[in-house]
Amino acid sequence: MKKVALLTPWPPQPSGIADYAFDLAAHLRGICTEVHVFTSEQSPRLLDAVKFHWITKSEQVAEDLEEFDHILVQLGNHPDYHGYMLPFLEQHKHKCTIQLHDLVLHHLLKGVLAFGAAGEQYFSWLEKKYGTAVSDSIRSYFSSDGDPLECRALLDYPCSDILTKGARSVIVHSNFVKQKLERRGVRNVAVVDLCMHVDEIKNSSDRKSQCLQIGVFGGVQKNRRVDWIIEALATLRCPEIPPWQLEIVGDVDDDCKYLLEVVKTKNLSDRVFFRGRLHLGDFNEKLADCDLLVALRSPTMGETSGVVTRALSLGVPTIVSDVGWYSELPDCVIKVNDDNAIDSLSKCVHWILTDQTALPELKEQTLQFARDRLNISTTADDILRVLLEPTIFKRAISSKPTRLDGHATSILAAGRQRS
């Protein structure tokens, strides 16, 4: 087999893409003769049969990658972990398969092009690529201190289309992103399921206590709508409803720290706990201990969720927003709409708390989905196929599973009718 270069963040860098790349390389090495990792991490976590190269500048990348048959670039939004990739891709992306983890890459561009005092570079780049009207619109939005997560122009002109157009092939994790890119003229876009390695899958009958353990993982940001989650759960604190506990894992953004006081005001200090950021091993252990994950996004910026993928792989039933990639998950994943999210979330959790068959059924359906679709070895095979023949994928590799008609779907439908 041929030599494959993986240009990527890498553990111990605190990046979900770094963790994903480690799992992917561990499986690719069994398929390819040689896997080489090119990373800016100076002390990479070693992996047997994988060779490592420390990158300090993009010119070095281009020179070192000349001897490789295939180049796979893991492209995300963090300037520190992906910034050095941009000059390389500008000149050499026609040789590369780009695995795109974030649709909207403005944060990456702003970081690399010095947003702030020297921010003219960023706006000049936007003007060159998208035109004066788009650049001025985004400039006006940021000058008024607008929240980037609320800026529609960033989703319509995501920067990822410019960075991936002309690549040998592009790998994404949702049809939502594939369609966005194709509308912007990107070709040879393949959809491959996002999979995360987990050490074990809980037995579907596992339940460590009678108190329902609900989790929110990955940090507290405005568009993750933890305020809605707290509001919904507050309606379920009464003697006739079985007990629940909410574990919130991850850093809390400054504009969300008011939620700590909201918890006290609603007399939920004995039910809602902020655990902060955890190391990956502790993170996975805490996630595996959950009976239910809630992962809302409003608005979405086209992201996929490694947390949701890990939870599903562990057999943890999950509630998500009915947007973007999340909408493409099967019906064992409960979905709520923005227009009645608090009411729908409250009804769903109430059903899980009061119907003894609900949680076991959801767990079994979740585990079946994980067995069928969330296999990192299958993902590695699919990615290798894209590397070998980038034009073979005119649609998603994995067909969407049969939708499951369940009680949760009925509850949500009834909630929408009443709203």
Secondary structure, 3 states (H helix, E strand, C coil): CCEEEEECCCCCCCCHHHHHHHHHHHHHCCCCCEEEEEECCCCCCCCCCEEEEECCCHHHHHHHCCCCCEEEEEECCCHHHHCCHHHHHHHHHHHEEEEECCCECHHHHHHHCCCCCCCHHHHHHHHHHHCHHHHHHHHHHHHCCCCHHHCHHHHHCCEHHHHHCCCCEEEECCHHHHHHHHHCCCCCEEECCCCCCCCCCCCCCCCCCCCEEEEEECCECHHHCHHHHHHHHHCCCCCCCCCEEEEEEECECHHHCHHHHHHHHCCCCCCEEEEECCCHHHHHHHHHCCCEEEECCCCCCCCCCHHHHHHHHCCCCEEEECCHHHHCCCCCCEEECHHHHHHHHHHHHHHHHHCCCHHHHHHHHHHHHHHHHCCHHHHHHHHHHHHHCHHHCCCCCCCCCCCCCCHHHHHHHHHHHHC
